[in-house]
Amino acid sequence: MAQNTIGTIFKVTTFGESHGAGLGCIVDGCPAGLKIDEQKIQAALDRRKPGQSFAGKNNASVTARKEDDKAEILSGIFEGKSEGTPIAIVIRNTSQHSKDYGNLVNTFRPGHADFSFFSKYGFRDYRGGGRSSGRETAARVAAGEIARQILEAHFPQIKITAYTERAAGISIQKVDFSQIEENSLRAADNEAAAKMNAKIEEIRKQGDSTGGIVSCHVSGIPAGLGEPVFGKLDAELAKAILSVGAVKGIEFGAGFAAADLLGSENNDNMHASSDKKSVEFDSNNAGGIIGGISNGNEIVFRAAIKPVPSIFKSQKTVFANGNGLFGDTDLVIEGRHDVCLCPRIVPVIEAMTAITLADLLLQNKAAKL
């Protein structure tokens, strides 16, 4: 299997399966001498891990599977600093229920990568999807925290903030970053989050699932990040975000709404700052990126998250009989699954954003003398 690595200078390779012994990442290209806060790596993993509740309250969205998700750093960090060598991190699986997938040996789940994996390789890990499982994103989150620390070392003012904007058909009515970690949806609006959670609970009882929209804002990034042709900042971010299995769409700034605007409406007018030392924008329809390069404005994008494909309703599908032929069958999925991925995908979106920005930052250092 190819393409398990992302990045040009700051490279991240993930490995492992949902129901194997564990999973992890190898981070190559991290500059030597960077102070690494290992507690922050663990804190990032804790935000993503399954089986979470918020202040003892019901979290209707997430799976009942509980994993410690403890980061074991095997190499590349010594006395709290990066050595400039590959950083290897492993996360052990401790709560696999592989027997829950026994009925999927030859049967393909609708909405999952089962059939496409089988079509490509002629063989697949049916225990939770193997490499296509969302559990693979734990390794991305660990690597993403290292990337974030690289960014903060160069731009202490940087802040990457993702949050649930919409879930189960309910949208937030305000954006208050202080509320994101106060509710089970990681929405930037506690009142809307309560409505989302109630609706998701209804959907859970029906044996179904739902999707949503996650927004991400990056402040503190200076102008000049990104390459103007094939390494455009928005293109690289799109590749990174769309590599997350549940993401089905992405837009920057005004996004698709720009198709209905006039040029005079869509263009972000500029003016000199009060001290004349920088440029400020009157709007941000570009989402902070022009010509594939950051313009100093806040980077803003939105990602569409599909409904969780594992539902507890009977579905029509096919099975392979081993002789190159297929047959029709009904399938009821068993096991422990999320109902809405938005709250757990928030830290993944932040991680992939950090990985992309750190890589482009290091590329920038070779752009001019």
N, C-alpha and C positions, 0 to 999 in steps of 0.2 A: 504494500500500500504506500503510495507516494503522497506528497503534499501534507505532511504532518508538521511543517515548519512555516512560520510567518516571520517576515522581517528581512532587512538587507544588512544592517550592521548590528542592531539589537535584534537577535534572533531567538525565537521561542519555539521549542519543539515539545509537543505534549505526547504522552504515551499512556497506555493502560486502557482497561475496559470497566464498564459499570459493575460487572459481577466477577471480575478477576481478583487477584490478590490485592491490587491497588492501582493507582494511577499517579501521574506526576508530570513534571516538566523539566526541561534542561534549558537554561537561559545562557546564551552565548553572546558575547559582545558587550557585557556590562563593564564599564571602565573600572580599573583598579582604584582602590582607595575610597570608594563610596561608602559612607556610613550606612549600614543596613540595620534597620529596626525590625528584628524578627518578630516582635510582639505585634507589629502592625500587619505583618503577613498573616499571622494567625487571626487577628481581628477581621481582616478582609475575608478569610475563609469562613469565619463564624457567621458573617452576614449572609453568605450564600448557602450554608449547609441546610440540609433538610430537617424536618421535625421541629421547626421553630414555632414558638408562640410569642406574643407580645404582651408583657405585663400580666401574664397568666390568662390572657383573653384568647378566645377561640380564633384560630387562623384558618379559615375555611379553604384557603387557596392551596396549602402545601401538603405534600405527602406525609404519611405517618412514619416513613422510613427515617430512622435516626442514625446519623453517622457523626463520630467525633471530629472527623476531618482535621486531624492533627498534622501539621506540616513537619516533616522530618527533613532537615537540610543535610545533605550528604557531602556536599563539596562546594568550593568556590567562595566561602565566607570564613574568615579567620579573625578572631578578636574583634568581631563586630564590623569588619570592613570587607568589601569585595576584594578578591585577589586578582581579578582580571581573567580568571579561568572560568570554565563552565560552572554555573551554579545548578546543582541538581537537587530537586525537591520531590519527595515521594509522599503520597497520602494513602494510607492503608484503608481498604474496604473492610468494615467490621460488621455490617448488617445486611448481607446479601440473603435474599430468599429466592434462590435460583429455581426452586421447585415451582414457584408461581408461574414460570414461563414454560413448563413442560408441554403445554398444548400448542406451543408455537414452533416446535421443531421443524415442521414442514408447512406451517400455515403462516400467511403474511398478514400483518396487522394493517388495516387501512390508516392512511395518514402518517405511517412510520416509514423508515428507510429500508424495511425488511426486503421488499421485492426488488428495489433498485440495487441493494447490496448483492442479493442473490444473482441478479442479472449480470452484474459486473464481475463478481468473483466466483460464482458457482458454489459458494459456501458462505456461511455467516454465523456469527455468535448470536444465538437467539435469546440469550439471557439478558434481557433488558436492553437489547440493541447493540451491545458491545461498544465499538468506537462511536457509533451514532447516538449514543445515549447522552442526555443532558448532563450526566454526571461528569463527563469529560471537562466541562467548564470549570470544575474546581481547580484544575491545573492552570487554567488561564488566569483565574483570579489570583493565585499565588504569584505567577509571573508578572501579572499586572501591577501588583503592589511594589515589586522591585522597580518596574518602569516608572511608577508614580514617584518613587523616591529619587530617581534620576532627575525627573522633571523639577521636583521641589528643590533639589540642590542647585539648579540653575535659575529657576524662577520661583522663589519662595512664595510669591503671591498666587501661584497657580491653584486652581480649584476645579476639579472635575466632579460634577454633580448630576446624577441621573435620578429619575423619579417616575412613578406611574402617573401618567396623565389621564388615561382612560382604561377602564376594565369592566367587563360584563355590560358594556353599553352605557356606562355611567362615566361622565367626565368631571374632572376637578373644576371648581369655580374660582380658584385663586391659586397662586404659586407662592408657598411659604416654605422655604428650604428647611426651616427649623422644625417642621412637622413631619418630615420624611421618615425619620426613625421612631416616630411616636405612634404609628399605626401599622396594621398587619399587611397593608398593600404597598407600603413605601410610597404612598401618594403625598403630594405636596399640599394636601388639603385634608385635615382630619375628618371633617364632616362628610365630604364626598367619599372618603375611605370607608367610613362606617356603612354607607349605603352600598358601596361596592361589595364589602364583606358579606352583608346580608343577602345580596343578590347571588353572590357566589355560593353561599350556603344553600340556597334554594336549588341552584344548578347542581351542586354536589349531591343533594338528596335525590335528584332526578337521574343520577348516574351519568351526567354529562360534564362538559368542560367549557371553558371560555377563553378568549384572548384579550388583547388590549393594545395600548400604545405606551411606549416608554420614551420620555424626552431626556435629552442630555445637554447640559450647558458646560462650557469650558471657559473660564475666565482667567486672565493673567497671562495668556499666550501672546507674545509680541508679534508684530507683523514680520513676514518673511519666511515662515515655516511651510515647507512643501516644495515639490519640484513641478515645473510648469508644463510638462508634457505627459509622460506616462506615470509619473509619481505624484500626481496632483493630491493635495491634502484631502479633498473631499472624496476622491476616488479610492485612496488608501483607507480612509475611514470606512467608506462603504464596503470595501472588500472585507475588512476586519469584522464589522458589525454583521454583515450578511453571512459570514462564516459561522455564526452562532445558529445552530439548527432551527430554532423556533422563530427566527426573524425572517419575515417575508417581504419587507419593504423598508425603504429609508428615504427621508427627504431632509434637505438643509434649508434653514431660514424659511422663506415663504413657501418653498417646495413646489408642489403641484399647483398651488394657488397662484403662482407666478404666471402660469399659462393664461390666466384671465386678466392680468394687469397690463396697463400701458407702461411703456418704458419710463415715462415721467413718474409713474407710481412705484415701479419696481426698483429703480436706481436709488442707491443710498447716498444722499447728498452728504458732502464733507465740509468741515470747517476746522480752522486751526484752534488748538486748545488755548486756554486763557494765557498760559505762559509761552505760547508759540513754539513749544518744543515737541509737540506731537499733533496727530490728526485725530479728530473725533467724527463720528457719524451721527446723522439725524435719525437713521432707522437701521434695521439689520435684516433686510429681505435676503441678503446674500448668505446669511448664517455665519458671517465672519470669515468667509473664504471667497476670494476673487482670483480668477485665472489659475486656480489650483494652489494658491498661496494664501496663508493667513494675512488678514489686513489689520490686525490689532483689535478688531471688534470681538465681542463674545462669540465663540463657536457654538452654534445651536443646531441640533438635528433631532429628528423623531424617528423611532423604529416601530414598525408594526409587528406585533407578536401574535402568532397564530394560536388557536385553541389547542390545548393539550390533546394529542391524538389518542392517548389511552383513556378510553371511556368505558363505563360499565354497562353499556347498552349493547344488545345483540346487533352485530353488523354483518353485512354480506362481504365475503372475500373469497380467496382461492387458496388451494394447497397444491404443493408439488408432490407427485407420486413417486419420484425418483427415476422415472423412465422418460423424462423430458416432456411429460404431459401434465396438465393442470386440471383440477376439478373445482367445482363450486362448493362452498360450505358456509355455515354460519359460525360466528366467533363471538364469544364473550370473554373479554380480557380480565385477568385476575391480577392480584398483586397490590402494591401501594404506589399511588401516583398523585402528582399535583393536579389541581383543578384549574388553576390559573398560574401561569409562569411569571407574570409581571414582577412580583416582589422579589423573587429569587434571581431574576435575570437582570435586575437593576445593577448589582455589583459586577456582573459579567460585562455589561455594556460599559461601565466605567473602566474595567480592566482592559478591554480591547481598545478603548480610546487611549488609555495611558501607554499601552504597548506601541500603538501607531505613532503617537506624538514623540515618544522617547526615541524611536528609530529615526524619525525625520529630523529630530533635534541633532542627533549624532551625525546624520548625513549633512546637515547644515554646516557643521564645523569644517567640512572639506569643500565647501562651496566657494570660498574666497579666502585670500591671504590677508 
